[in-house]
Amino acid sequence: MADSAVMADPIEDDALMAAFARGDACAFDTLYERHNAALYRFVRRLLGTVLAAQVDEVFQDTWLRVVRARASYAPGAARFRTWLFTLAHHRAVDCLRASGREVALDERDDEAEPYAPDAAPWLDWPRADSVSHDDALFWRRAGGRLLDCLEQLPPSQKTAFLLHHDDGSSVDELARALGIGFETAKSRLRYALTKLRTCMGAYLPSAQTVTASGETQ
């Protein structure tokens, strides 16, 4: 899910922030152009459909926080983009709390009862050996289904998944960026992946056999 077109060298990003701190407005413009699409997508997925009206506000506020932090920003263990996404995460959590929605941000998310999706698993997967003109349509539908499944994740697990897969952050990077332990970050990511696979219908019968006539038994 990571956008390779904007996965810039972190040293370049840090240098741009340093130039911006010295008053180079063009450096900020370059950072914005490089990361704005990925950041907007991250915020939209994090807030989901319930708070879709807040996406623009969170997106703009995140960049405002970058502007305010230009003098104090210092390269750290996390890349600039991971830091940027983490700023958006904290701002999105503020919106979720203000909306009255319950937001769990610690490992208690990972100690709940075994996960069961709100709806039945999606069973309309094509045969593994099929290649048809409908494949593109199917994968577009699968992408839409994934977004629906993301809606069902707790915010902390959704953030871990998005940082890992959209930003390309390692477990160690996202743990440091979010200020949580490595094992907690690993656990959140594992639970998120398990829930998404279940919701997407990955756990289908594996003992199916196909007869000579092509019928599944």
C-alpha positions, 0 to 999 in steps of 0.5 A: 500500500506504500506510495513509492513515488513519495517515499523520499530519502529521509535525509533529504526530508530532514535537510528540507526541514532544516532549511525551512527552519532557516526561513526557506519557504520553498523547502516547506513547499517541497515537503508538502508536495512530496507528502500531501497525497499520502498524508491525506489518504492516511487521515481519511482512512484513519477517521473513516466514514463516520468522521469524513467531514473532519478529514480536511481539518485534521489534514490542515492542522497536521501541516500547521503543526509541522510549521509550528515545530520547524524550529524544534524539529530534530531528526530522530529514530523515525523518518520525517514521514513517520513523524508527520503521520504520527502528528496526524494520528494524535490530531485524529484521536483528538477529533475522535474523542471530541466526537464522543466516540470511545478511543482505546489507545493502549494494549487493552485493544489487544486483550479483547475477546476473539475477533468476529467481523460485523458481517459475514466473511466475503466469500466472492473470491475468484478461483486461484487459477482463473484469469479473466477480464473481470480480475481488475473489477474484482480487485477494485471491489477487494480494495473497497472491502479492505477499506470497509474492514479498516473501519472496524479496527480500533484506532490504535490498531488501525494506526499501526497497520497504516503506518506499517503498510502505507508509510512502510515503517518497521515495527521498531519505527512505529513503536518509537513514533507512537511512544509505545513498547516494541512488543505492544506495537508488534501485538497491535499490528498482529491483531490488526492483520488478523482482524483484516484477514478475517473480515476479508474472508481469508479463512475459507475452507482449505480442504476443498477438492475439485472433481474432474468435471470442475465441481467443488466437493 
